[in-house]
Amino acid sequence: MTASPWTIAAIVLYFAAMIAIGLFAFRRTEDHDDYMLGGRSLSPFVAALSAGAADMSGWLLMGLPGALYVAGLVESWIAIGLTVGAWLNWKFVAPRLRVYTQAVGAITVPTFFENRTHDRSRLLRIVSGLVILVFFTFYVSSGMVAGGVFFQSSFGTTYQAGMLIVAGVTLLYTLFGGFLGATYTDVVQGCIMVISLLMVPAFAIAAVGGFGPMVDSVTQVNAEFASLTQGATVIGVVSSLAWGLGYFGQPHIIVRFMALRNAEEAKQGRWIGIGWMILSVGGAILTAMAGIAYFHQHPEQKLTDPEAVFLDLSQILFHPFFAGIVLSAVLAAIMSTMSSQMVVTSSALIEDLLRIISHREYSKSGQLWLGRVGVLIIAVVATVLAWARNETILDLVGFAWAGFGGAFGPIVLLSLWWPKLTNWGAITGMVAGAVTVFVWGRFEPDVALGWLPEHLYEIVPGFLICLVLAVVVSLLTNKHDPAIEREFNESTRRLRRFEETTADQAA
């Protein structure tokens, strides 16, 4: 496929803007804490949009509209689960995590686990770092695969060339900008994504004659489009909704909560973030409906791939330059997720593994540059994994999402809400959850052994097994620790003051 020079110019402009933002963040990054957590200086708007953009990858612009185009609203259960999970995460995890991580002096998720349980063995922090290292390397690899496929299908490049372009630009602004670079670019990318998801269906609906004619055309093509149950099964719906459980354990998302200026701003961040999600998911649904209507009314224009409905509509309806801007929205979804994951993985490699294993303390500038080296290492390893493209994007994303949800989700919730959690309970639950996700996802024992008629998403057994074992082992190993109890109670008191202040303001 030969792209218009206008389209190429738009993509180049987008890349240049991302690099410029990364360089701007570089000038504001003075030490390791800035590089990994941005100095806890994020406003609610920045935290909410960066969390949303870091969360929603190319699935939002391509996977979801494509699935809806083929099967109808029955495919929206994942979106429902994710939206509910994100709301619960902002409501119950964000403010308490912001308070608690500062109280125990933690700038990474593994450090929080260690400090929260007063783990003197350092084993919990090492295990947490290894979980992040393994699952995020696969997650970053999925983004590189998506970038390679994007350039191959949109511009006719080779898969490897497209992958290297996306990986190179993302690495450049993340390498120097760190957490702030990833966060600021996420905000821009989040704006591009939601604006594109509103503009494309708006122009397409106008092209088919309005909302009423669109609905009529959709009904003619698929009379069951609006049904949430047509073709659905109980296990399928449970598996889809269970994606929402993953939010509690995603380090690249909850680290945004840790970086808020204060806990009081979590409420504002929640409504901004959920508003962004609702608009984006609504735009994806309307894109699918408008696409069905448009290609039904214009049979001479063939849609070869349902997952390309968003891209094809943009190229049909817009000037090539604006089509290029819309194409950059897909890149934004891919790159925003990758950059956030690179920074968190680097923090696990340097802060939670290297410093413990080497038994050395580094200067602030030394830690800063080690963080950058960590980003580079992760990018190189993920590139090697993605080079041959042995797995699909969805397989890689689903595996990593379930891994964090099953291994970290229950531990985050118990750390914040149950003072009796011990380091041994957290370690046992975390390892069991990660192993369960790996075995259940790779070998599908639920189907192979006849336990279930169809595959249950591995996050469900992983989450439950982690939760149960963490509680049981903690009850067996718990010893009264006044320091842990004092930190827990102090965090709870601060949260209550925040909630009372918020209630008074609302009244």
N, C-alpha and C positions, 0 to 999 in steps of 0.2 A: 504494500500500500504506500502510495506517495502522498505525503502530507503537504498541505499548503504552507508556503513561507510564512503566512500570517499565523498559522497554528504553531509552527515551530518557534516563531518570535514570542508568542505568549508563554510557551513552556520555558524558554530561555529566561524571559523576564521573571517568571515565577522562581526559577532556580536562583537567579541573582538576588531576588528579594530575601530568600531563605538564608543565603550565605551572608548577606548584609546584616540580617538580624543576629545571626550567630556571632559576627564580629562585634556588633554592638554589645551583646551579652559578654563577650570576652573582656571588654573594657570594664565591665562591672563585676567581674569574677576575680576576687583578690586572694582567696584561700580555699582550702579543701571543703570547708562547710558551705561556702558559696557555690562551689562546683557541684556538690552533691545535693544541696537542699535550698539553694538560693537565699540563704540567710533568713529563712522563715519570713519572707517579705511579700508573699503573694496576696493580692487583693481577691475578694470573692469572685469577681468577673474573670480574672486571669486563671484562678484555680479551677473554676467550673468549666470554662471552655477548654483549658488544657487537659483536664481529666476526661472530658467528653471526646476530644479529638484523639487523645492517646488510647482511648478505649475502642472507639469505632474505626475499624480498619476498612479495607476495600469492600468488606462484606456489606456495609451500609449502602454503598452506591452501586454495587454490581450484584453481589450475592442475593441480598434481600429483594430488590426489584425483579431479578431474574426468577427467583423462586415463586414470588407472587404472580408474575406474568404467566407461569406455567400452571400453577395449582390453585391460585386464589388466596383468600385471607386465611385459610387453614395454615399457611406457612408463616403467619405472623405471631405464633405462640412464642418463638424465641425472642422476638422484639418485645412482646409483653413481659416475658420473664426478665429480660435485661432492664427494662424501664423500671419495673417494680424493685428489682435488686439494687439498681442505682439509687433510687429514692431512699430505700432502707439504709444503704451504706452512708449516704449523706446525713440521714436523720440520726442514726444511732452510733455510727463509728466515727464520723468526721470530728465532731466537737470533742469527744472523749479522747480520741487518739491524739489530737492536737495538744490537749492539756497534759496527758500522761507522758507522751514522748519528751516534752520539755521538762517535766518533773523528774524524769530518770536520766536526762541528758543523752537522748538517743537521736541520731541523724539518719539511721538506716533501720529497716524493719528487723533484720537479725540482731542489731544492737539493742533494739527495743525489747525483743524477746529475752535476751540475756539479762539486761538490766532489770526488766520487770520481774523475773523469777530469781534474781540474784544468783545466777548460775556461775559458780566459781570454777567449774570444770572447763568452761569455754566450749563444750561440745555442742550445746544448743545453737550457738552462734555459727559454728563451723557447719553443722548440718543445714541450717537455714541458708547459709551462703552457697552451699553446694546445690541445694534445691533450686535457688534462683539461677545459679550458673547453668545448670542443665536445662531447665525448662525455658529460660529466656533465650538461650542460644538457639533452641528450636524455633522460638517465637520470632526472633529477629530474622532467622533464616526464612520463615514464611513470608515476611515482608519483602525480602530480596527476591523470592520466587515471584511474588505478585508484581514487583517492579519489572522483572524480566518479561513476564507474560504481557504486561501492559504495553511496553515499548514494542514488543514483537507483533502484537495484534494491531496497535494504533499507528505505528510508523514503519513497520516492515524491517526492523533491525533484527539481528540474531537475539536469541533469548539471553545469552551470556553478556552481550554488549548492553542490552537494556538493564540487566541486573547490575552491572558495574556502574552505569550512569547513576542509577538511583542510590546504590550503596555509597558511591563516591561523594555525591552532594550531601547526603544525610550525614555521612561520617565527618565531612568538613565542618559543617556548622555545629555538630554535636561535640566534636573533638575540642574545639576552642571555646564554645559557648557553654558547655556543660548543662546543668539543670536549667539555668535561666535561658540558655539558647534553645533548648528543647521546649521549654514552657512558652516562651514568646512566639516561637514559630508555630507551636500548637494553637495558640490563640488565633493567629492569622489563618492557619489552615482550617480551624474550626469554623471561622466566618465564611471562608470560601466554600466549605462543604455545605453548610446550611443554606447559604444564598443560592448555590447551584441547585440544591435539592428542591428549592421553592420555584426558581425561575424555569427550569426545564419543564415540569408539569404544567406550570401556568401558561407557557407559550404553546405547549402541546394541546392543552384543553381548548385554548382559543382556536387552534388550527382545526380541531374536530367539530367546532360549532358551539362549544360551551359545555357546562357540566352535565346538563340533561342529556344531550346527544352522546356524550361520552359514556354515561351510565347505560344508555340504551344499547350502544355498540358492545360494551363489555358483557351485558346480559345476553346478547345474541351469540357471542363467542363462547361464553361460559356462564350458564344460568345459575351455577352454584358458586360463583366467585365470592360472594359475600358471606358464605357459610364458614363458620369456624370449626365445624365438626365433620364436614364432608371429607371422607377419606382419612380422618384422624383416628388414632387408637389411644387408649389410656396411657400406655407406656410411651408412645410418641409424644403426647402432650406433656407428660411428666418430664421426659428428657429435655424437651424444649424449654419448659419453664425453669428447669434446674440450672440453666445457664445463669440465671440471676444469682444463684448461690456463689458463683465464682467471684463476684465483685468483692466479697469480704476479704479475699486473699490475694488480690492482684497488687503486687508491690508498686507497679508503675502508676496505679491509680491512687492507692491510699497514701503514697508519699506526698501527693498534692495536699492531702489533709494536714499532714505534718508540717507543710511549708506555709500554711495560712498565717496571716499576721496575728490572729487570735481566734479562740474558739467561738466567740460571739458571731464571727462572720460566716460560720458554717451554714447558718440558716439561710442567709442571702445567697450563698454559693449553691445551696440545694435547689432553690427555686430557679436560679439562672441555669444550672446544669440540667435539671429535669425539663425546663422549658426548651432548651436547646435540643434535648433528646426527642421530645414530643414533636417539635417542628421537623426534625430530620427524619424521623421514622414516618411521620405523616407525609412528608415529601416523597419518600421512597414508595409508599403505598400509592400515592397519586401518580407517580412516574409509571408504575406498572399498569395502572388502569388507563392512563392516557396513552401509553404505548400500545396496549391491546386495541383501543379504539382507533388510534392513528393508522396502524398497520392493517386493521380490518377495513378501514375506509380507503386505504391506498394499497391495494394488493400488489401493485406493480413494484412497490418498494419492499423488498424482502428483509426480514430480520433473521439472520443466520444463527445467532446465538442469543437466547433470552437474557443472559447475564450482561449483554452489551446494549440492552434497551436504553439505558441512561445515556450511554455514549453515542449511540446511533441517533437518538432524538436530538441531542445537542448539535451534532454535525449537520443534520437535516434542517433544523430550525434557525440556527444562528450563523452569523458571519464567521468565517474561519478563525478570526482572531478571538472572538468571544467563545467559539467552540473550543479553542485552545485553553482559555481560562477555565472552562468547565472540565476539560480533560485534566487540568492541573488539580481539580478537586479530588480526583481519584488518586493522584500522586500525593496530595495532602493527607488523605486518609491512610495511605501506606506509610509515608515518611514520618508522620506525627507519632504513630505507634512505634516505629523502629527507633526513633531518636530517644524517646522516653525509656524504652527498654534497654538501650545501650548504656544510658547513664546509671540506671539501677543495677544492671549487671556488673558494670565497672565498680560500683560501690561495694558489691558483694565480693568481687575478686580482690580488690585492694584493701578495703576497710575491714572486711569480715573474714578474709582468709589469709592474705599475705602478711598483714601486720601481726596476726596471731601466730602463724606458723614460723615467721622469721624472728619473733620476739624482739623486734626493733621498733623504736619510735622515730618517726621522720619529721623533718621540719614542715612548716605549713606549705612552703613553696614545693618541697619535695613531695608531699601528699597530693598537691594539686597536679603536678606533672605525672605522678603515678596514676592518678585517676584518668588522665588523658591516654596514657599508655594502655590502661585497662580497656577503654573504649575501642582503641585500635585493635587490641587482641581479639575482643569479642567480634568485631566487624570482620576480621580476617577469617576466624573460625566459622562464623555464620555463612560467609561467602563460599567457603569450601563445601559446607554441607549443602548449600543451595545450588551449587554449580551443575550437578547432574540432574537435579529436579526429579528425585525418586518418589516424592510424595506430593499430594495435592495441597493447595493452600489451606483448604478447609480442614484437612486431616491434621496439619501442623498446628493450626490455630486452636482447634478443638482439643488436641492433646495437651498443649501448653496451658490453656485456660482451665481445663479440668485439673491439671497437675497443681496449679496454685490454689484453686478453689478447694481441692481435697486435702492438700497438705497444710496450707496456711489459714484458710478461712476459719475453721473452728478454733484454731490457736489464737487468732486475732480477737475473736469474740470472747473467748474465755479469758484472755489476758485483760480485756477491758472491763468485763462484767462479773468475773468470778475470782475472788481473792485467793482461793485455795489451789489454783493452778500451780504446779511445780515444774521445775526444769525437766525432770524425768518424764512427767506426764506429757509435756509439750514435745519432747524428743520422740517418745514412743508414738504418739498420735501423728506427728508429722511424717515420720518414716513410714508408718503403716498406711497413711493416706496416699503418699507418693507412690508406694509399691502397688497399692490397690488400683490406683489410676492406671499405672503402666500395664499391669497384668490384665485388668478388665478391658482396657482399651485396645490392647494389642492382640489378645487371644480370645476375647468374648466368651468367657466361660458360662455366662448367663444363657447363651443360645446353644453353645456346644454341648453342655451337660443337660439341656432340657429344662433349666430352671424357669426360663421365660420364652415366649414364642418369638420375641424380637429383641434386638439389642437395647439395653438400658444405658443411657449416657453415663460414662464412668465417673463423672463428678458425684453422682448420687451415692454409690457405695463408698467412694473415697471419702466424701465428707462425713458420712455417718460413722464409718469405722474410725476415722481420726477423732471425731468428737467423743465417741464412747470410750475408746482406749485412753484418750487424754484425761477424761474425768476419772475413770477407774484407777489408773496408775497414780494420778495426783492424790486421790483419796488414800491410797496405800502408802504414799511416800511423803505426805504433807506433814510438816513440822511447823509449829507456830514461830513466825518470824516477825517481830515487832516492826522492823524497818519496812517490810513488804506491806504490812497492814497499814502503817502510817502513810506510805505513798498512795496506797489505794484509797484510803479514806480522804486524804487531802485532795486527790483528783476528783473524787465524788463530790466533795464540798464545793470545789470550784465550779463543777458542772451544775450543781444545784443553784449556785448564785447566778450563773449564766442563764439557766432556765427561768429563774424567778425574774431576772431583769428583762428577759425577752417577753415573759407573760405580762409584766407591768407595761412595757412599751406597747404591746398589742392592745391592752385594755385602754 
